[in-house]
């Protein structure tokens, strides 16, 4: 079997099980659009297990097939790429990281896939010290806004597991003036989780940016604070002369 054959097999499976009701149910969560077949998660996982049971399916084969799946733009096809790749996570190395980086150029186009790639796949590279912060420097300037979002998302779990906070805050500093809503959400999520463990440095960081960064970042970052406490992070009104 060749990657193209597996890709066509997965597409045939999706077409066979498409469900417009499921598409309608979830479309409202995706402001950028939701091009999907409407498969349940159970069906995607069931098919993935069947694929992985075939002896010729290894990490290299899956990564080659994933390029085809992700380029299609179909939601479930990208989900297959993620699930199949994750199954070989113990075999990940630097070349795997470089390949996953290419996914964003090929067709990662929504927050849901970005977040599972960030929190499950990219986190593993950091945890196992396959890559470091330096390897994400170019991600902060990527043309794909979802690749930029993946930066803070990828470091939520490493921080919770002991990664030092200061280098992370210094690193996301370059993203705080990003113009994209999806990036704001990722940053806010990251800062909220960091605040739960180390509130003082995160609050100092928020004070630094409160007059310049997007308010959505602060909405997410201060979500677990009391209403009264979060008032200190509101943008200051300019004094009239």
BAVO-533546 format. One line per field, with one value per residue: x, y, z of N, C-alpha, C in turn; residue number from 0; residue in three letters. Coordinates in steps of 0.001 Angstrom, whole numbers, plus 500000, padded with zeros to 6 digits. Each point is the difference from the previous one (the first is absolute). Example, Ala and Ser with C-alpha at 12.3 -4.5 7.8 and 13.67 -1.06 7.14 Angstrom:
<recs>
n_X	c(513190, 499650);
n_Y	c(494310, 501050);
n_Z	c(507800, 499280);
ca_X	c(499110, 500820);
ca_Y	c(501190, 501190);
ca_Z	c(500000, 500060);
c_X	c(500900, 499230);
c_Y	c(501200, 501090);
c_Z	c(500000, 500730);
seq	c(0, 1);
type	c(ALA, SER);
</recs>
This chain:
<recs>
n_X	c(500848, 499583, 500668, 500089, 500294, 500804, 500504, 499978, 500569, 500754, 500233, 500136, 500729, 500593, 500078, 500371, 500698, 499978, 499917, 499095, 499276, 501038, 500088, 498693, 500120, 501094, 499352, 499125, 500774, 499833, 500457, 501101, 498941, 499109, 501023, 498880, 500235, 500333, 501229, 499515, 500417, 498944, 499378, 500469, 499750, 498815, 499888, 500406, 499291, 499044, 500274, 500083, 498984, 500136, 500690, 499568, 499110, 500943, 500861, 500976, 499333, 499791, 501252, 500327, 499189, 500552, 501047, 499553, 499879, 501069, 500576, 499206, 500302, 499767, 499076, 499222, 500341, 499957, 498812, 499819, 500488, 499295, 498895, 500176, 500347, 499019, 499502, 500837, 499400, 500135, 499683, 499367, 500525, 501156, 500173, 499467, 500731, 501021, 499612, 499791, 501151, 500297, 499374, 500555, 501041, 499822, 499575, 500670, 498675, 500159, 499336, 499028, 500361, 500062, 498924, 499493, 500364, 499620, 498859, 499954, 500122, 499793, 499091, 499793, 500152, 499242, 499073, 500178, 499963, 499075, 499212, 500323, 499940, 501294, 499585, 499400, 501211, 500206, 499492, 500642, 500713, 499497, 499832, 500027, 498884, 499601, 500999, 499665, 498747, 500549, 500674, 499098, 499179, 501066, 500016, 498714, 500023, 500983, 499302, 498860, 500876, 500168, 499589, 501139, 499367, 501043, 500730, 498939, 499935, 501304, 499754, 498909, 500921, 500686, 499096, 500308, 500608, 499955, 499598, 500327, 498692, 500271, 500903, 499126, 499157, 500931, 500330, 498731, 499798, 501103, 499707, 498780, 500483, 500822, 499000, 499375, 501199, 500187, 499081, 500985, 500854, 498928, 499666, 501272, 499972, 498874, 500536, 501077, 499082, 499471, 500872, 500658, 499952, 499561, 498788, 499886, 501252, 499628, 499045, 500807, 501007, 499002, 499656, 501050, 500227, 499870, 498756, 500076, 500595, 499227, 499340, 500995, 499508, 499045, 499738, 501066, 499137, 500128, 500898, 498904, 500482);
n_Y	c(498803, 500997, 501091, 500131, 498731, 500199, 501061, 499321, 499058, 500900, 500576, 498800, 499743, 501169, 499803, 498782, 500644, 500814, 501045, 500542, 499201, 499168, 500180, 500002, 498940, 499705, 500307, 500223, 498978, 500064, 501140, 499272, 499289, 499110, 499581, 499354, 498721, 500243, 499502, 499016, 500416, 499276, 500491, 501196, 499809, 499518, 500918, 500895, 499352, 499963, 501265, 500287, 499191, 500784, 498914, 500437, 500262, 500889, 500595, 499543, 498868, 500085, 500410, 499073, 499148, 500428, 500089, 498874, 499435, 500605, 499730, 499001, 500465, 498702, 500340, 499010, 500390, 501239, 499682, 499356, 501056, 500759, 499271, 499833, 501265, 500365, 499036, 500786, 500596, 498755, 500080, 501015, 500701, 500593, 498983, 499334, 500688, 499872, 498747, 499932, 500629, 499133, 499299, 500975, 499746, 498718, 500150, 500433, 499894, 499388, 500555, 499160, 499930, 501312, 499954, 499034, 500601, 501181, 499619, 499277, 500451, 501306, 499834, 498916, 500754, 500870, 499178, 499451, 501340, 499649, 500970, 501266, 500988, 499928, 498738, 500747, 500518, 499240, 499195, 500827, 499798, 498809, 499767, 498753, 500656, 498846, 500165, 501266, 499630, 499092, 501135, 500874, 499457, 499931, 501143, 499796, 498830, 500369, 501143, 499343, 499483, 501329, 500261, 500660, 500825, 500576, 498941, 499393, 500764, 499899, 498713, 499933, 500726, 499306, 499296, 500796, 500410, 498684, 500076, 498726, 499895, 499084, 500912, 500980, 499145, 499614, 501271, 500356, 498928, 500217, 501289, 499596, 499028, 500902, 500848, 498892, 499849, 501053, 500424, 500169, 499131, 499218, 500377, 499898, 498865, 499699, 500458, 499351, 499097, 500338, 500941, 498930, 498910, 499095, 500534, 499311, 500348, 501181, 499956, 499358, 500849, 500865, 499021, 499512, 501256, 500548, 500372, 500134, 498838, 499563, 500851, 499561, 499060, 500846, 500297, 500730, 500845, 500533, 500654, 500706, 500775);
n_Z	c(500000, 499237, 500411, 498691, 500062, 501046, 499405, 498879, 500729, 500619, 498837, 499467, 501068, 499859, 498715, 500335, 500940, 498967, 500817, 499231, 500782, 499950, 498695, 499929, 500770, 499304, 498900, 500952, 500270, 498690, 500475, 499850, 500389, 499605, 499278, 500278, 500279, 501263, 500095, 500729, 501182, 500366, 498933, 500287, 501295, 499669, 499045, 500880, 500897, 499079, 499733, 501284, 499798, 498930, 499731, 498828, 500939, 499702, 500783, 499259, 499964, 501307, 500158, 499127, 500610, 501135, 499195, 499499, 501175, 500459, 498848, 500341, 501213, 499855, 500875, 499647, 498803, 500442, 500492, 498861, 499375, 500822, 499928, 498696, 499876, 500797, 499267, 499304, 501001, 500377, 498718, 500539, 498999, 499787, 499195, 501021, 500859, 499173, 499960, 501294, 500066, 499040, 500922, 500710, 499242, 500271, 501267, 501061, 500047, 501165, 500997, 499644, 498724, 499980, 500762, 499244, 498884, 500485, 500550, 498882, 498779, 499906, 500928, 499286, 498922, 500667, 500404, 498806, 500018, 499126, 500501, 499771, 500856, 499824, 500029, 500915, 499925, 498943, 500912, 500779, 498889, 500235, 498713, 500413, 500245, 499492, 499183, 499919, 499878, 499194, 499909, 500457, 499110, 499227, 500687, 499877, 499401, 499162, 499992, 499836, 499124, 500081, 498763, 500042, 500805, 500567, 499595, 500512, 501084, 500093, 499786, 500765, 500599, 499094, 500647, 500983, 498906, 499970, 498743, 500132, 499922, 499076, 499684, 500071, 499461, 499130, 499837, 499932, 499264, 499310, 499948, 499721, 499226, 499492, 499927, 499673, 499418, 499187, 500830, 500862, 499432, 499986, 501213, 500296, 499346, 500611, 501110, 499614, 499660, 501144, 499674, 499620, 500734, 499162, 500173, 498873, 499874, 500443, 499113, 499189, 500058, 500142, 499201, 500646, 499708, 501192, 499874, 501309, 500113, 499036, 500763, 500753, 499203, 500337, 498756, 500231, 500493, 498788, 500718, 500106, 499059);
ca_X	c(499152, 500688, 499285, 498852, 498939, 499422, 499244, 498751, 499209, 499445, 498972, 498829, 499383, 499336, 498825, 499014, 499416, 499747, 498767, 499808, 499517, 501177, 500641, 499201, 500139, 501304, 500464, 499956, 501201, 501143, 499765, 500740, 499388, 500048, 499819, 500046, 499090, 499039, 500235, 500143, 501354, 500103, 500275, 501373, 500909, 499852, 500727, 501426, 500487, 500068, 501166, 501225, 500178, 500636, 501444, 500830, 499774, 500980, 500007, 500302, 498837, 498937, 500344, 499801, 498557, 499487, 500121, 498839, 498792, 499926, 499836, 498626, 499153, 498874, 500251, 500288, 501228, 501075, 499901, 500665, 501442, 500424, 499867, 500946, 501345, 500142, 500183, 501428, 500638, 501241, 501039, 500232, 501325, 500036, 499418, 498543, 499634, 500076, 498874, 498781, 500069, 499524, 498541, 499349, 500078, 499181, 498567, 499358, 499170, 499017, 500533, 499889, 501161, 501166, 500134, 500416, 501385, 500829, 499976, 500340, 501183, 501105, 500381, 500888, 501346, 500578, 500167, 501113, 501158, 500328, 500116, 500008, 499313, 500632, 499442, 498693, 500153, 499415, 498551, 499365, 499859, 499422, 498862, 498786, 499687, 499846, 501347, 500372, 499212, 500536, 501168, 499659, 499283, 500969, 500779, 499148, 500325, 501374, 500064, 499389, 500893, 501227, 500766, 500117, 499028, 500561, 500317, 498764, 499408, 500853, 499829, 498687, 499968, 500015, 498685, 498947, 499372, 499431, 498691, 498998, 499190, 500349, 501250, 499630, 499400, 501068, 500811, 499216, 499918, 501320, 500235, 499083, 500526, 501212, 499576, 499514, 501143, 500914, 499241, 500693, 500670, 499018, 499317, 500945, 499992, 498725, 500048, 500888, 499361, 498563, 499575, 500365, 499609, 498565, 499236, 499594, 501049, 499741, 498738, 500338, 501043, 499482, 498702, 499857, 500094, 498721, 499640, 500634, 501459, 500452, 499851, 501317, 500609, 499283, 500783, 499884, 499491, 500944, 499597, 499779, 500835);
ca_Y	c(501197, 501280, 501066, 500448, 499001, 500160, 501254, 499740, 499107, 500823, 500875, 499175, 499707, 501238, 500205, 498974, 500253, 501425, 500291, 501448, 500472, 500239, 501196, 501153, 500121, 500524, 501092, 501299, 500179, 500278, 501266, 500006, 499031, 498615, 499122, 498691, 498947, 499736, 498719, 500030, 499693, 498546, 499445, 500361, 499181, 498607, 499860, 500172, 498733, 499021, 500355, 499732, 498554, 499494, 499918, 500931, 501373, 500460, 501463, 500632, 499830, 500868, 501402, 500232, 500049, 501189, 501155, 499961, 500203, 501378, 500898, 499924, 500990, 499354, 499927, 498640, 499490, 500500, 499255, 498717, 500254, 500194, 498769, 499001, 500438, 499904, 498593, 499689, 501091, 499537, 499982, 501366, 500598, 501362, 500028, 499977, 501375, 500801, 499601, 500567, 501440, 500202, 499846, 501308, 500557, 499161, 500177, 500052, 501189, 500259, 499996, 498686, 499208, 500688, 499771, 498616, 499887, 500706, 499457, 498576, 499663, 500931, 499869, 498834, 500384, 500834, 499155, 499073, 500826, 499826, 501383, 500993, 501247, 500584, 499379, 500604, 501435, 500351, 499795, 501237, 500878, 499195, 500584, 499326, 500463, 498853, 499604, 500929, 499596, 498752, 500252, 499961, 498770, 498909, 500088, 499946, 498792, 500052, 500887, 499303, 498900, 500512, 500908, 501314, 500954, 501239, 499886, 499881, 501339, 500783, 499488, 500381, 501461, 500388, 499724, 500737, 500988, 499299, 500556, 498967, 499548, 498639, 500101, 500591, 498942, 499096, 500695, 500134, 498663, 499736, 500870, 499577, 498784, 500378, 500785, 499080, 499475, 501068, 501225, 501286, 500391, 500140, 501280, 501051, 499953, 500576, 501442, 500565, 500016, 500263, 501152, 499836, 498716, 499798, 499734, 498596, 499299, 500226, 499325, 498596, 499880, 500345, 499325, 499347, 501003, 500592, 501164, 501180, 499914, 500172, 501391, 500654, 499738, 500740, 501032, 501311, 501073, 501087, 501213, 501160, 501150);
ca_Z	c(500000, 499921, 500704, 499218, 500144, 501332, 499956, 499285, 500848, 501079, 499413, 499696, 501303, 500433, 499147, 500340, 501320, 500206, 500728, 499955, 501304, 500836, 499446, 500446, 501456, 500421, 499140, 500690, 500816, 499132, 499305, 498739, 499102, 500475, 498843, 500645, 499553, 501054, 500654, 501453, 500462, 500124, 498675, 499635, 500799, 499562, 498739, 500287, 500566, 498912, 499168, 500747, 500136, 498786, 500280, 499223, 500464, 500985, 500140, 498716, 499129, 500534, 499732, 498564, 499785, 500688, 499103, 499108, 500803, 500490, 498851, 499478, 500638, 500671, 501438, 500467, 499395, 500858, 501260, 499773, 499980, 501388, 500776, 499520, 500370, 501456, 500367, 499932, 500737, 500621, 498972, 499523, 500095, 499458, 498656, 500176, 500344, 498781, 499152, 500591, 499734, 498633, 499952, 500045, 498647, 499123, 500161, 501316, 499771, 501059, 501358, 500630, 499635, 500553, 501434, 500289, 499539, 500968, 501364, 500027, 499206, 500222, 501407, 500135, 499556, 501051, 501189, 499774, 499640, 498585, 499550, 501079, 499645, 498817, 498803, 499739, 499721, 498703, 500074, 500452, 498836, 498921, 499300, 500455, 501355, 500886, 500414, 501074, 501169, 500532, 500848, 501431, 500319, 500130, 501227, 501196, 500761, 500516, 501160, 501138, 500376, 500585, 499136, 500633, 499486, 499443, 498573, 499232, 499915, 499101, 498645, 499450, 499943, 498582, 499406, 500711, 499129, 498847, 499655, 499747, 501133, 500424, 500737, 501287, 500809, 500427, 500994, 501226, 500603, 500562, 501154, 501068, 500617, 500730, 501167, 501033, 500745, 500386, 499705, 500060, 498751, 498923, 500214, 499591, 498536, 499554, 500254, 498979, 498690, 500079, 499197, 498596, 499422, 499760, 501221, 500059, 500741, 501421, 500321, 500252, 501027, 501333, 500128, 501296, 501056, 500386, 499192, 500591, 499872, 498612, 499593, 499933, 498704, 498959, 499317, 500641, 499160, 499797, 500697, 499127, 500363);
c_X	c(500884, 499208, 498760, 498821, 499330, 499164, 498640, 499083, 499330, 498898, 498731, 499225, 499228, 498729, 498893, 499250, 499657, 498608, 499828, 499542, 501168, 500756, 499290, 500178, 501281, 500486, 500082, 501234, 501221, 499729, 500683, 499403, 500223, 499639, 500150, 499029, 498900, 500143, 500067, 501445, 500213, 500342, 501431, 500993, 499956, 500787, 501507, 500601, 500139, 501210, 501289, 500271, 500698, 501522, 500864, 499882, 500994, 500007, 500268, 498827, 498874, 500292, 499827, 498514, 499407, 500107, 498799, 498719, 499835, 499768, 498572, 499090, 498802, 500339, 500406, 501290, 501225, 499978, 500664, 501516, 500533, 499975, 501013, 501427, 500241, 500275, 501474, 500834, 501323, 501166, 500359, 501459, 499958, 499386, 498470, 499490, 499988, 498826, 498694, 499980, 499460, 498482, 499295, 500056, 499071, 498508, 499404, 499228, 498922, 500645, 500012, 501204, 501287, 500226, 500362, 501435, 500933, 500102, 500388, 501302, 501185, 500499, 500987, 501431, 500715, 500334, 501223, 501282, 500519, 500183, 500010, 499207, 500542, 499400, 498624, 500100, 499331, 498482, 499280, 499760, 499341, 498805, 498676, 499735, 499858, 501359, 500485, 499239, 500609, 501162, 499621, 499294, 500974, 500726, 499151, 500353, 501444, 500139, 499440, 500897, 501368, 500850, 499985, 499090, 500635, 500387, 498756, 499328, 500820, 499754, 498667, 499835, 499889, 498659, 498896, 499331, 499470, 498569, 498879, 499326, 500430, 501310, 499735, 499439, 501068, 500877, 499267, 499883, 501315, 500225, 499094, 500549, 501277, 499646, 499546, 501131, 500925, 499355, 500818, 500724, 499024, 499267, 500908, 500045, 498725, 499967, 500842, 499259, 498560, 499517, 500226, 499505, 498478, 499275, 499604, 501046, 499715, 498700, 500253, 500959, 499459, 498684, 499773, 500175, 498609, 499757, 500718, 501507, 500461, 499885, 501342, 500683, 499236, 500920, 499767, 499476, 501047, 499474, 499849, 500831, 499148);
c_Y	c(501249, 501067, 500500, 499028, 500110, 501269, 499785, 499091, 500781, 500911, 499214, 499677, 501221, 500255, 499018, 500345, 501474, 500239, 501513, 500564, 500309, 501233, 501251, 500254, 500723, 501208, 501333, 500271, 500436, 501235, 500035, 499043, 498578, 499083, 498562, 499019, 499742, 498628, 500192, 499675, 498494, 499350, 500298, 499121, 498534, 499742, 500116, 498716, 498939, 500257, 499591, 498514, 499384, 500069, 501014, 501447, 500326, 501533, 500696, 499938, 500941, 501462, 500350, 500118, 501268, 501247, 500086, 500322, 501458, 500986, 500031, 501084, 499426, 499739, 498599, 499445, 500497, 499294, 498635, 500176, 500133, 498684, 498935, 500357, 499840, 498567, 499593, 500991, 499587, 499978, 501398, 500404, 501383, 500074, 499952, 501401, 500882, 499686, 500586, 501514, 500318, 499886, 501358, 500706, 499265, 500246, 499840, 501322, 500207, 499832, 498602, 499115, 500633, 499622, 498562, 499761, 500651, 499295, 498531, 499696, 500921, 499943, 498852, 500355, 500832, 499146, 499087, 500705, 499705, 501369, 500908, 501223, 500592, 499437, 500556, 501483, 500398, 499826, 501302, 500979, 499283, 500699, 499385, 500372, 498840, 499456, 500914, 499664, 498776, 500226, 500006, 498703, 498854, 500000, 499999, 498788, 499993, 500913, 499302, 498893, 500492, 500917, 501397, 501028, 501202, 499876, 499922, 501363, 500894, 499602, 500446, 501509, 500486, 499774, 500905, 501084, 499376, 500485, 498962, 499490, 498611, 499982, 500583, 498928, 499045, 500619, 500114, 498686, 499662, 500809, 499634, 498774, 500285, 500742, 499105, 499491, 501096, 501355, 501277, 500368, 500173, 501323, 501167, 500094, 500639, 501508, 500699, 500221, 500531, 501177, 499808, 498718, 499886, 499607, 498536, 499165, 500092, 499335, 498538, 499858, 500218, 499290, 499395, 500961, 500487, 501251, 501248, 499993, 500278, 501439, 500703, 499823, 500648, 501059, 501340, 501039, 501089, 501254, 501151, 501165, 501171);
c_Z	c(500000, 500771, 499247, 500132, 501361, 500067, 499335, 500796, 501130, 499465, 499683, 501277, 500502, 499195, 500339, 501282, 500243, 500577, 500107, 501334, 500931, 499517, 500504, 501490, 500394, 499208, 500737, 500857, 499178, 499137, 498635, 498964, 500494, 498844, 500487, 499348, 501031, 500627, 501512, 500356, 500095, 498656, 499551, 500754, 499580, 498716, 500220, 500550, 498923, 499107, 500694, 500187, 498786, 500148, 499256, 500466, 501119, 500025, 498668, 499047, 500420, 499702, 498522, 499675, 500608, 499144, 499059, 500770, 500414, 498858, 499483, 500570, 500722, 501468, 500441, 499418, 500771, 501351, 499877, 500028, 501423, 500782, 499589, 500405, 501497, 500439, 500010, 500814, 500638, 499010, 499496, 500182, 499352, 498601, 500056, 500340, 498757, 499064, 500524, 499830, 498608, 499887, 499938, 498653, 499043, 500204, 501381, 500053, 501060, 501375, 500619, 499683, 500533, 501447, 500345, 499521, 501019, 501336, 500084, 499253, 500312, 501435, 500195, 499591, 501065, 501212, 499880, 499569, 498595, 499356, 501223, 499560, 498706, 498710, 499632, 499638, 498696, 499988, 500371, 498850, 498822, 499362, 500405, 501454, 500983, 500444, 501117, 501281, 500675, 500968, 501479, 500403, 500261, 501336, 501268, 500857, 500490, 501209, 501234, 500533, 500477, 499133, 500622, 499337, 499303, 498528, 499121, 499847, 499067, 498542, 499398, 499939, 498559, 499310, 500544, 499164, 498711, 499772, 499898, 501272, 500503, 500779, 501383, 500935, 500530, 501072, 501331, 500754, 500697, 501282, 501171, 500735, 500789, 501290, 501147, 500882, 500526, 499697, 499928, 498710, 498832, 500139, 499615, 498475, 499451, 500218, 498926, 498684, 500003, 499152, 498501, 499345, 499884, 501273, 500118, 500747, 501492, 500442, 500350, 501189, 501405, 500324, 501383, 501178, 500375, 499155, 500503, 499750, 498576, 499512, 499834, 498649, 498848, 499400, 500659, 499024, 499884, 500680, 499022, 500478, 500457);
seq	c(0, 1, 2, 3, 4, 5, 6, 7, 8, 9, 10, 11, 12, 13, 14, 15, 16, 17, 18, 19, 20, 21, 22, 23, 24, 25, 26, 27, 28, 29, 30, 31, 32, 33, 34, 35, 36, 37, 38, 39, 40, 41, 42, 43, 44, 45, 46, 47, 48, 49, 50, 51, 52, 53, 54, 55, 56, 57, 58, 59, 60, 61, 62, 63, 64, 65, 66, 67, 68, 69, 70, 71, 72, 73, 74, 75, 76, 77, 78, 79, 80, 81, 82, 83, 84, 85, 86, 87, 88, 89, 90, 91, 92, 93, 94, 95, 96, 97, 98, 99, 100, 101, 102, 103, 104, 105, 106, 107, 108, 109, 110, 111, 112, 113, 114, 115, 116, 117, 118, 119, 120, 121, 122, 123, 124, 125, 126, 127, 128, 129, 130, 131, 132, 133, 134, 135, 136, 137, 138, 139, 140, 141, 142, 143, 144, 145, 146, 147, 148, 149, 150, 151, 152, 153, 154, 155, 156, 157, 158, 159, 160, 161, 162, 163, 164, 165, 166, 167, 168, 169, 170, 171, 172, 173, 174, 175, 176, 177, 178, 179, 180, 181, 182, 183, 184, 185, 186, 187, 188, 189, 190, 191, 192, 193, 194, 195, 196, 197, 198, 199, 200, 201, 202, 203, 204, 205, 206, 207, 208, 209, 210, 211, 212, 213, 214, 215, 216, 217, 218, 219, 220, 221, 222, 223, 224, 225, 226, 227, 228, 229, 230, 231, 232, 233, 234, 235, 236, 237, 238, 239, 240);
type	c(UNK, UNK, UNK, UNK, UNK, UNK, UNK, UNK, UNK, UNK, UNK, UNK, UNK, UNK, UNK, UNK, UNK, UNK, UNK, UNK, UNK, UNK, UNK, UNK, UNK, UNK, UNK, UNK, UNK, UNK, UNK, UNK, UNK, UNK, UNK, UNK, UNK, UNK, UNK, UNK, UNK, UNK, UNK, UNK, UNK, UNK, UNK, UNK, UNK, UNK, UNK, UNK, UNK, UNK, UNK, UNK, UNK, UNK, UNK, UNK, UNK, UNK, UNK, UNK, UNK, UNK, UNK, UNK, UNK, UNK, UNK, UNK, UNK, UNK, UNK, UNK, UNK, UNK, UNK, UNK, UNK, UNK, UNK, UNK, UNK, UNK, UNK, UNK, UNK, UNK, UNK, UNK, UNK, UNK, UNK, UNK, UNK, UNK, UNK, UNK, UNK, UNK, UNK, UNK, UNK, UNK, UNK, UNK, UNK, UNK, UNK, UNK, UNK, UNK, UNK, UNK, UNK, UNK, UNK, UNK, UNK, UNK, UNK, UNK, UNK, UNK, UNK, UNK, UNK, UNK, UNK, UNK, UNK, UNK, UNK, UNK, UNK, UNK, UNK, UNK, UNK, UNK, UNK, UNK, UNK, UNK, UNK, UNK, UNK, UNK, UNK, UNK, UNK, UNK, UNK, UNK, UNK, UNK, UNK, UNK, UNK, UNK, UNK, UNK, UNK, UNK, UNK, UNK, UNK, UNK, UNK, UNK, UNK, UNK, UNK, UNK, UNK, UNK, UNK, UNK, UNK, UNK, UNK, UNK, UNK, UNK, UNK, UNK, UNK, UNK, UNK, UNK, UNK, UNK, UNK, UNK, UNK, UNK, UNK, UNK, UNK, UNK, UNK, UNK, UNK, UNK, UNK, UNK, UNK, UNK, UNK, UNK, UNK, UNK, UNK, UNK, UNK, UNK, UNK, UNK, UNK, UNK, UNK, UNK, UNK, UNK, UNK, UNK, UNK, UNK, UNK, UNK, UNK, UNK, UNK, UNK, UNK, UNK, UNK, UNK, UNK);
</recs>
